[in-house]
Structures are given as structure tokens and as C-alpha cells.
Amino acid sequence: MGTPETSREPCPDRILDDVGGAFGMGAVGGSVFHFLKGTYNSPNGERLVGGAQAVRMNAPRVGGSFAVWGGLFSTFDCTMVFLRQKEDPWNSIIAGAATGGFLSMRQGPGAAGRSALVGGMLLALIEGAGLMLNRVLATPPPLPADDPSLAAAMAGGGIPGIPQASVAPPLPEAASSSGGGGWLGGLFGKKEEEKKPSPSAGKSEILESFDTPSAPIPSFEYK
């Protein structure tokens, strides 16, 4: 999974991409906000007309302000990439601080410094949230072969934290019938074993019948 820096457009095209995206986000968000505000402030019977008029007057201005901010931010970001020759979250943090200070420069050094601090902190929070999200969504590493929990599970101890299926003990009837340890097995088991011929005895009887000479066949010829 790529980081937010590597998944963005290359630096020359990044400025136009961010300007268009910021303008669209500001226009859509400003349209919703000013439509609701205009509808609330309009008299009964003219609320939809008042909301549409508020959107027409204020939505392009909000979109333009977002586009200016996005363009300056991308410009400072590309400048930091060119100067530092690498992509990391520090470029975005410095670009956010520079953008906030540049936009508030007409209000004096104090206001510019406060805006720069707010912009840097905002971008730091955004970059930190992005890194944490990438770390959470990353695939977990496989268990090593010498893991003690894995070895215990393979030895028959089971995986810790997972309930194992218990094997039910044999029924008393099956144990008594199979082992012959009950009093019924003691009485009748031996007799059944004596009555049941073994396969080896039957085989020897068949072989002996072929080996022994048979009785002479009588002839019925007339003498």
C-alpha cells in the first residue's frame, strides 16, 4: 500500500490536480452550506429561491478560496520536494505552515505567524492520521517458524486464546462390549471365543484333506 506522498501525481502536474480538486471540494461544500443557510434565512414561500440565490452568490467564492489554498500548498510542496530531493510528511507540514503564513501576510507578522502555526499543526494531524491508517490496514507479518506459541500449537497444546474441541470419552456399553471386562463378557465372552474357529485352523483342515488319499472308487465292470 502506497503512502499519501507516493500515491499523488508527479510534482509539475500536482499543482493543477490540487487546484481542481480543491475548487470542486469548496464548491460542493459551499453549495450545501449556503443553500441550507439561505433556506433558513429566507421567508416562508421563498425558501427554495433564497437557497438557490445564496448558492449562486457564495459557492464560486468558496470554491475559489479553496483553489487558491490548494494551489499555494502544492506550489510550496513541490518547492520542498525540489530542495530536499525526497518525499516525506515533512514536506506537507512545511508547505501547510508556509501556505497559512502567506495567506495571512497582509494582516501583520503576528497574524501570519499564528496562521502558519495552525496550518503546520493541521497538516501534521492529517499526515499522522494517514500514517496510522496505513499501518492499521497493512497486512500482518507471518508467524516465524521458531515461535513458541506456534510450536506449542503444533505439539498438541493448541493455539492460546482459541478454545479446543474436547474428545468425548467412550460410552460404558462400548467399553464393556469391546474389552469384555464386564460380568456379561466374563460369562459369555470366552464361550463365544471357543465356538468361533480361527482362520488358521480351517486352512490346515483343508490342506490335510487334499494330502490324505481318498477311498478307492468302485468299478462296475462285468467280469
C-alpha positions as CSV (number, residue, x, y, z in Angstrom):
1,M,0.0,0.0,0.0
2,G,1.5,3.3,-1.0
3,T,1.9,6.3,1.2
4,P,-0.1,9.6,0.6
5,E,3.1,11.1,-0.9
6,T,3.9,8.4,-3.3
7,S,0.3,7.9,-4.4
8,R,-0.1,11.6,-5.6
9,E,0.7,12.9,-9.0
10,P,4.2,14.0,-10.0
11,C,5.2,17.4,-8.9
12,P,4.6,19.5,-12.1
13,D,1.1,18.0,-12.5
14,R,0.4,18.0,-8.8
15,I,-0.4,21.8,-8.7
16,L,-3.1,21.6,-11.3
17,D,-4.5,18.5,-9.8
18,D,-4.8,20.0,-6.3
19,V,-6.2,23.3,-7.7
20,G,-9.0,21.4,-9.5
21,G,-9.7,19.1,-6.5
22,A,-9.8,21.9,-4.0
23,F,-12.1,24.0,-6.2
24,G,-14.5,21.1,-6.6
25,M,-14.5,20.3,-2.9
26,G,-15.0,24.0,-1.9
27,A,-17.8,24.5,-4.5
28,V,-19.7,21.4,-3.4
29,G,-19.3,22.0,0.3
30,G,-20.0,25.7,-0.1
31,S,-23.2,25.0,-2.1
32,V,-24.6,22.7,0.6
33,F,-23.7,25.1,3.4
34,H,-25.0,28.3,1.7
35,F,-28.2,26.5,0.4
36,L,-29.1,25.5,4.0
37,K,-28.2,28.9,5.3
38,G,-30.2,30.7,2.6
39,T,-33.2,28.4,3.1
40,Y,-33.2,29.1,6.8
41,N,-32.9,32.9,6.4
42,S,-35.5,33.2,3.6
43,P,-39.2,34.0,4.4
44,N,-41.9,31.4,4.0
45,G,-42.8,30.6,0.4
46,E,-39.5,31.7,-0.9
47,R,-37.1,29.4,0.9
48,L,-36.0,27.4,-2.2
49,V,-35.5,30.6,-4.2
50,G,-33.5,32.1,-1.4
51,G,-31.3,29.0,-1.0
52,A,-30.6,28.9,-4.8
53,Q,-29.7,32.6,-4.8
54,A,-27.3,32.1,-1.8
55,V,-25.6,29.2,-3.6
56,R,-25.2,31.2,-6.8
57,M,-23.7,34.2,-5.0
58,N,-21.4,32.4,-2.5
59,A,-20.5,28.9,-3.9
60,P,-18.0,30.2,-6.5
61,R,-16.3,32.4,-4.0
62,V,-15.8,29.5,-1.6
63,G,-14.5,27.3,-4.4
64,G,-12.1,30.0,-5.5
65,S,-10.7,30.3,-1.9
66,F,-10.2,26.6,-1.7
67,A,-8.5,26.6,-5.1
68,V,-6.1,29.4,-4.0
69,W,-5.2,27.5,-0.9
70,G,-4.7,24.2,-2.8
71,G,-2.5,25.9,-5.4
72,L,-0.3,27.6,-2.9
73,F,0.0,24.4,-0.9
74,S,1.0,22.3,-3.9
75,T,3.5,25.0,-5.0
76,F,5.2,25.0,-1.6
77,D,5.1,21.2,-1.5
78,C,6.8,20.9,-4.9
79,T,9.4,23.5,-3.8
80,M,10.3,21.4,-0.7
81,V,10.5,18.3,-2.8
82,F,12.9,20.0,-5.2
83,L,15.0,21.4,-2.3
84,R,15.1,18.2,-0.1
85,Q,15.1,15.7,-3.0
86,K,12.8,13.3,-1.2
87,E,9.1,12.7,-0.4
88,D,8.1,12.5,3.2
89,P,5.4,14.1,5.5
90,W,7.7,17.0,6.5
91,N,7.2,18.5,3.0
92,S,3.4,18.7,3.6
93,I,3.8,20.0,7.1
94,I,6.2,22.8,6.0
95,A,4.0,23.5,3.0
96,G,0.9,23.9,5.2
97,A,2.7,26.3,7.5
98,A,4.0,28.3,4.6
99,T,0.6,28.5,3.0
100,G,-1.1,29.7,6.2
101,G,1.5,32.3,6.8
102,F,1.5,33.6,3.2
103,L,-2.3,34.0,3.1
104,S,-2.3,36.0,6.4
105,M,0.7,38.1,5.5
106,R,-1.4,41.3,4.9
107,Q,-2.7,41.2,8.5
108,G,0.8,41.6,10.0
109,P,3.6,39.3,11.3
110,G,1.7,38.2,14.3
111,A,-1.3,37.0,12.4
112,A,0.9,35.4,9.8
113,G,2.8,33.5,12.5
114,R,-0.3,32.3,14.1
115,S,-1.8,31.1,10.8
116,A,1.5,29.4,9.9
117,L,1.4,27.5,13.3
118,V,-2.2,26.5,12.8
119,G,-1.5,25.3,9.2
120,G,1.5,23.3,10.3
121,M,-0.4,21.6,13.1
122,L,-3.3,20.9,10.9
123,L,-1.1,19.2,8.2
124,A,0.8,17.3,11.0
125,L,-2.5,15.9,12.3
126,I,-3.6,14.9,8.7
127,E,-0.3,13.2,7.9
128,G,-0.2,11.4,11.3
129,A,-3.7,10.1,10.7
130,G,-2.7,8.9,7.2
131,L,0.3,7.1,8.6
132,M,-1.7,5.4,11.3
133,L,-4.4,4.3,8.8
134,N,-1.7,2.8,6.5
135,R,-0.2,1.0,9.4
136,V,-3.6,-0.4,10.6
137,L,-4.6,-1.5,7.0
138,A,-1.2,-3.1,6.3
139,T,-1.1,-6.9,6.2
140,P,0.2,-8.6,9.4
141,P,3.6,-10.3,9.1
142,P,3.5,-14.2,9.1
143,L,4.5,-16.1,12.2
144,P,8.1,-17.2,12.4
145,A,9.0,-20.8,12.4
146,D,10.6,-20.7,15.9
147,D,7.6,-19.0,17.5
148,P,6.9,-20.7,20.9
149,S,3.1,-20.4,20.6
150,L,3.2,-22.0,17.1
151,A,5.4,-24.8,18.3
152,A,3.1,-25.4,21.3
153,A,0.1,-25.5,18.9
154,M,1.8,-28.0,16.6
155,A,2.8,-30.2,19.6
156,G,-0.8,-30.5,20.6
157,G,-1.2,-27.8,23.1
158,G,-3.5,-25.7,20.8
159,I,-3.3,-22.1,20.0
160,P,-3.6,-19.8,23.0
161,G,-6.9,-17.9,23.2
162,I,-8.8,-20.4,20.9
163,P,-11.0,-23.0,22.6
164,Q,-10.2,-26.5,21.5
165,A,-12.7,-29.2,20.8
166,S,-12.8,-31.8,23.6
167,V,-13.0,-35.5,22.8
168,A,-15.9,-37.3,24.4
169,P,-15.0,-40.4,26.5
170,P,-16.2,-43.8,25.2
171,L,-19.6,-45.0,26.3
172,P,-19.7,-47.7,29.0
173,E,-21.6,-50.1,26.7
174,A,-18.9,-49.7,24.0
175,A,-16.1,-50.2,26.5
176,S,-17.7,-53.3,28.0
177,S,-18.5,-54.8,24.7
178,S,-15.1,-54.1,23.2
179,G,-13.0,-55.0,26.1
180,G,-15.1,-57.8,27.6
181,G,-14.3,-56.6,31.1
182,G,-17.9,-56.6,32.4
183,W,-19.5,-59.6,34.1
184,L,-21.5,-60.4,31.0
185,G,-18.3,-60.5,29.0
186,G,-16.8,-62.8,31.6
187,L,-19.6,-65.3,31.3
188,F,-20.3,-65.4,27.6
189,G,-17.1,-63.9,26.0
190,K,-15.0,-67.0,26.5
191,K,-17.6,-69.3,25.2
192,E,-18.1,-67.3,22.0
193,E,-14.3,-67.2,21.5
194,E,-14.2,-71.0,21.9
195,K,-17.0,-71.5,19.4
196,K,-15.6,-69.2,16.8
197,P,-13.0,-71.1,14.8
198,S,-9.8,-69.4,13.9
199,P,-8.9,-68.9,10.2
200,S,-5.6,-70.8,10.6
201,A,-7.4,-74.0,11.8
202,G,-9.8,-74.0,8.8
203,K,-6.9,-73.6,6.5
204,S,-5.0,-76.5,7.9
205,E,-8.0,-78.8,7.7
206,I,-8.5,-78.0,4.0
207,L,-4.8,-78.7,3.3
208,E,-5.0,-82.1,5.2
209,S,-8.0,-83.2,3.2
210,F,-6.1,-82.8,0.0
211,D,-3.0,-84.6,1.3
212,T,-4.7,-87.7,2.6
213,P,-5.5,-90.4,0.0
214,S,-9.1,-90.9,-0.8
215,A,-11.1,-94.2,-0.8
216,P,-10.8,-96.3,-4.0
217,I,-13.5,-95.7,-6.5
218,P,-15.6,-99.0,-7.1
219,S,-15.7,-100.2,-10.6
220,F,-18.9,-101.7,-12.0
221,E,-17.4,-103.7,-14.9
222,Y,-18.9,-107.2,-15.5
223,K,-16.4,-110.0,-15.1
